[in-house]
Amino acid sequence: MKKKAISPYQLLILVFGCFVTLGTILLKLPFATTTSISWIDALFTATSASTVTGLGVVDTEKTFTLFGELVITFLIQFGGLGIMSFAILVFIMLGKKLGLKNEYLYNKH
């Protein structure tokens, strides 16, 4: 059988999906919250933290324990940093140049 190569875009979506799923499961653990939250709230919080949107459906300080807050912090740090690092990797793999001149040209329009 022939293995089908996965494209960088598919890999990004797969990694992001796994990242959000793991974050959702960790936020749903009983010791991650002071009161029980629904699966959809855990999913929304994990997705929001991973995409660095800053949205929340529950009060983070009152709802999550230190462990839950650390999970959210991890998702924010590695979600934003990981997405930007992966995007730069894709640009490099595609042979695109990254520099201030290109950034200026792209942002000028």
MOSUL-V606708 format. One record per helix or strand. SS is the DSSP state (2 for helix, 1 for strand). FROM is the first residue (numbers start at 0). TO is the last residue. If there is no record, write none. Layout:
SS/FROM/TO
SS/FROM/TO
This chain:
2/7/27
2/29/31
1/32/32
2/38/49
2/59/62
1/63/63
2/65/92
2/99/107
